[in-house]
Amino acid sequence: MVNEKSMSSRERLLTAIRGGEPDRVPISPRMHPFLLDYYGCACWLHYLKAQAEFDFDPIILIQPWHHVKPDVLPNILSYPLEADYSLLPDVVTTMTVTPGKDDSFRIKRTFQTPAGTLQDEIEQSPPRSSYGIDPTPTILEPVLKGEDGLAALPFLFPDPDPGRGYMADLEEIKGAVGERGLVEVQVDSAIDQRAGDALGLSEIMMASIKNPAFVHQLLRVCQEQVLKETKAALEAGAPMIFASWFYASMSAGWGPAHHREFFLPLLEEHVALVHSYDAIYHYYDDGKFMANLDSVVGAGVDLISTLPGPPMGDVDLAAVKARVGDRVCLKGNIDLLYVLKEGTPSDVDEAVRTAIEAAAPGGRYILATSDAVRDGTPPENLHAFCTAGRKYGDYRHLGHAR
């Protein structure tokens, strides 16, 4: 039954995720690079500022260590210049920084842990450099070289202790956001920016053939940290967990059999923990996805993004809706590059109309993009995106607004 009353953004999002038909299709693009470019910051306050300007329903992603640096993930393994090494009290860290190519830096680190010494080398560029507005570091030498370093790896994972600031401002952010949106907390999967950056994806893929027991052991070490962080976030009041799995994607090079063997059991365990707190599980994969669709949905996830179609991915949104649309909420699909960034407002309008007609009937669809809206996207295209979502997404006459 269609709700005739206008909903708040929070009500609209929750209704869609939980399987009902809201007053209209929620509009919730991820926007980190765009906000960095447009406002100079992508924290939760600027998501709310963008909501007031563009009129959408924000799902606001909060990093667990938000107090360290609000708009950058302070992953000690992967982001050496943003890392807060005081979060590793049992580790003595030494670091040398030298100029790299262009405007990048090469960072060499040595970690002396109670279980042995680890070292790595990473090349990183600052924001707004020649490598982009928010460049991803390049791991030149992974911190883990093989099985010998596995015992020391857990010492590089910060303890998710509220006393040390973990989720310290979650309740304040939730209270400030209120009915204007929905807050979710990021907890990377065991492979994403954990095992995948500790050893390297290509090395893990080779080991999955030559020494699968080691891969299972490595993932188990990282999964224990995932569960610790997730439990701490849930006990701090997180209503939704954003779990990134793009390192496990078909686009990263894994096949469906590998996904079932190495990642699906971890996903099922993670979902069970989140659901034990009556929270929502948001599964994120920004690559090819069709071969893993049924197993991911079968694991009990509540929300899937980003569902990119060709050429970025392989998702047929109408086919996905027909197969699993009664069991899971779908979020995404609008091409962020060829449509939203490089297209015209008319192109955007048509893409939104097509997506809503394919996925919105019956509920369980959130209009969003195939990944985060990029810097350089014309603001008029983002306005067209949100306007089209309101025009075509009204459930009182869905499919008739032209």
N, C-alpha and C positions, 0 to 999 in steps of 0.2 A: 504494500500500500504506500502510495506516495505521500510524503509529509508536506502538507500545504503551507506550514509555517516556515518562514525564513530561519535558517539555522545559523549558528555561529560557525566560524571556520573549524573550531575544535569539534563541535558536534557533527559537522559535515564529514570531516575526515574519519572520525571514529565510526560513524554510521556506514560509510563505504567499506572500511576495513573489516567491520564485523558482519557484513553481508546484507545490509539493508539498502534501500534506496533513499538517499538524502534528497533535499529539495533540488539540488543540482549537482552535477559532477564536480567534485573538488578539483581545484587547479593548484598544483603544487610543484613547480619546477625547482630542481636543485640549482643553486645560483652562485656558488662560491667564487669562481673566476670573474663572473660578471660583476658581482658586488665589489670585489677588490678593485676592479677597473673603474667602476661607476662612482663608488663612494669612497674608495680608498681603504675599506675595511669590510670584512665578511662575517663579523660576529653576529650574535643573535639580535642585538639592537638594530643592526643594519638590515637584517631580514625583516624586522617589523617596519623599519622605515620604507623598505621596498614594497611591503604589503600595502602601506598607505598610498604609495604612488601608483602601483600597477594593479592593485585589487586582486589578490590571490589568497590561497589558503596555505600558509607556510607550515611545512614540517621542518622544525628547526633542529639541526644536528649539533649536539654538544659533545665536545671532546672530554674524555674522563679527567684529564689534568687541565681543565679549562683555565685554572689560575696561572699556569705557566706562561702560555701565550695563546690568547683566545682564538686566533684565526689560523693557527698552524698546529698540526698533529705533532706533539712532542715525543715521537717514537725514538727512543735512544738508539736502537739498532740502525734506523734508516735516516734519521734527520739529526746529524751530529751538531749542527750549529744552533738548533733550537732546543737541544736536550738539556734537561735539568739534572746534572749528575749528582746533585745532593740527594736525589731519590734512590741512589744506589749506595747506602751507607757502608756496605761490606766490601765495596770495590774501590780500589785505587786506580783512577783513570789518568793517563797522561795523553796529551794531544798536541800534535804539531800541525800548523796550518801554513801552507805555502801557496803561491799563486798557481793556478792551473791555466788551461787554455782560455782565451778570450777573457771574460770577467768572472770565471769560476775559481773555486778554491779546492785544493786537494788536502784532505784531512786524514792524517794517520793517527790511529788511536791504539793504545795498549790498555787492557783491562786486567788488573791483577785481582783475581777472585779467590775465595777460600778453596776452590776446587781446581785451580790452575789459571794459567795466563792465556788470554785471547787477544788477538789483534786484528785490525781491519784497516781498509783505506777506502775513502769515499770522495767522489768529486761532487761538489755542490755549488750551485749558483744562487745568488741572492734574489729575492723577489724583484720583479720589474727589470730583469737583466735581458741580455740578448737571447736567452733561452726561454723567455716567456714571463708572464706575470707571476706565476707560482711554479717554478721549475721543479721537477722531480730529481732527487739526487741519483747519481750513478754509482753503484757499488763496484769498485775496482778489485778489491780483495775482500771476500766475505769473512765475517768474524769466525765462522765455523768451517774447519777444513775437513772434518770427518768425524768419526765416532769418538775419537780421543777428547774432543772438546765439549762433548755433549753434557758432561756433568757440570761444567762451568757456565753453560748457557743460561740456566734459570736465574743466576745472579745478575744478569743484565735486564731482567724484567722488574720494574718498580713494584713494590708492595702496594696493592690498592687499599691503603689504610686511610680512612677518613681523617685520622689524626695528623696525617701528612698532607692533607689537602685533596685527597681523592673525592671527587664529586662535591667539593665544599660549597659550591654555589648553585647546586641543582635546584633546591627548593626556591631560592630567590629567583632564578630564571623562570621556573614553572609559574610562580606567582605573578611575575611581571608579564609573561606571555598570556596567561589566563585563557580566555575564550578565543583569543586572536589566532591561535594555532595549536599545534601539537609538538611536544618536545620528545626527541629520541636521543639516546646515548650511543655513541659509536664504541663497539668492541670488535676489533678485527678478528677474523677467524684464525685458526692455528696456522694456516698457510700464508695468509695475507700479511705482509710486512712483519712476519714473525719467522717461521721456518723458511719462507720464500726469500727473505732478505738475509737471514742468518747463513744460509748455505748457497743460495742462488737457485732459481727455478730450473735452469738447464741441468745443474748438478743433481737436483732432486729427481728430475725425470730420468736421468741415467741410472741413479741409484734405485729407482722404483723397479727397474729391470734386473740390475745386478745384485742388489742387496735390499729387497723390499722390507725386510725386518728392521733395518736401520731407519728407513723412511717412516715406518709405523712408530718406531721409538722416538724419533725427532718430533713427529706430529703430536705424540702423546705428551711430551715435555711441554710443547707450546699450548696444547689443549688445556693442560692443568692451569696455566696462566689465564687462558680465556675464561675458564670457569670461575676462577678467583675474581677476576675483574667484573664478570657479569653478575655474580652473586653480590658483590659489593655495590654495584650500580643499582641493582634491583632493591637491595635493602635500603639504599639511599632514596628510593622513590622513583626510579626510572620507569615511566609507563610503557616505553618501547625501546627495544634494542635494535640498532642498525648494525647488522653483521655483514662485513664485506667479504666476498668470496671470489673476487675477480682473478686472483692468482690460481684459482681452481677451474677457471673457465675453459670452455672449448677453444676460445680464442687465444688462450695462453699456451695451448698445445696439448692439453689432456684429452684423452678419449673417454667415452661414457663408461667403459669398464674400469678405467683408473679412477674416475669420479666415484663410482659405486664402492670400489675397494678401499680407497684411502680417505675419502672425504665424507661420504654419506653417513657412516657411523658417527663421525664427529658432529655433523650437522644435527642428526637425530638427538644426540646427547645434549647439544646446546639448546635446541628447541624445547626439549623436555624441561630443562632448568628454567628457561624464561617463562614457560607456561605454568610452572609450579608456583610462580608469583603472580599469576593472572595478568602477565604483561604480554605485549605484542612483539612478534618476531618479524623483522624486516630483512629479507634476503636480498643482497645486492650483487649483481653480476652485469657488467656493462658490455659483454661480448656475445658470441654465439651461444645459444641457449636451448634450442629445441630438443636436442638429444637428451638433455638432463631435466627437462621440464617435469615429467611425470614423477621421477624419483624425488626431486626437490619438493614438489607439492605433497607427495606421499609422506615426507618427513614432518609435515604439519606446519610449515611456515604460514604466516598470516598475510604477508605482503611481499610481492616480488617486484623488483625494479632492476634494470631499466628497459628491458625488452626491445633492444634496437632492431630495426628491420635492415634489409640490405641497403647500401653496401657495408655499413658498419657492423651489422649482425646478421642473423638469419631468421628473425622472429616474424611470423605471419600472425598479426594481432588477432584477426578474426578466427584463425585456427586455434590459437591459444585460448581464446574466450570459449570456443565450442568445447574444447577438451577439458579445461579445468576451471572455467570462469564461475562455476557454482561452488568451488571449494577454496578459492584463494582470491585476494584482492590484487589486481594488476595495476602497476604504476609505470608510466613512461611511454616510450615508443616514438614520440615526435623527434625527427632528425635534428640534432642540435647544430650541425654544420651546414648541410646543403639546403635545409629549409629555414631554420631559425636565424642562423648567422648570415648566410649568403643569399637567401631567398628574399622575396618581396612580401609585404603584408598580405597580399592576395594568396601567395603560396602558403603562408602560415595558416591563414583562414581555412583553406581547402584541406590541409593536412590535419588540422584539429577536427574539422567536420568528419572526415573519413575515420579518424581514430575513435571518436565518440560513437559514431554509428556502429563501428565494429565491436567495441568493448563495453560500452556503457549500459545497454539494455539489461535489466535485472539487477543493476548495482555492481558493486565490487570493481569499480574502475576509478583511478585517480589520474587526471590529465597531467602529464609531465613529459620531460624530454628524455632522449636516449642517453644522456649523461648530464653533467652540470653545464648550465648555460655559459658559453665561453665569453671571455673578454673580447671586446670588439663587436659583439652582437648589437645591431641597431636597436636603441630603445623603442623605436616605433614598431619593430617586429615583436618585441616582448609585450608591448601594449596590444598588438593584434592577437597574439597568442591568448592572453587573458580575456580579451573581449570576445574572441571566438568561443572560448570555453564557456563563458556565461551565455552566449547566444544559442549555442547548439546543445548545451548540457542541461537545460531545464527539464527535469523529469516530468513536468506536467504536460509537455508537448515534445518530448524527445524525438528527434528525427523529422520534425515539421518546421523548425525554425530555419528560414532561408533568407 
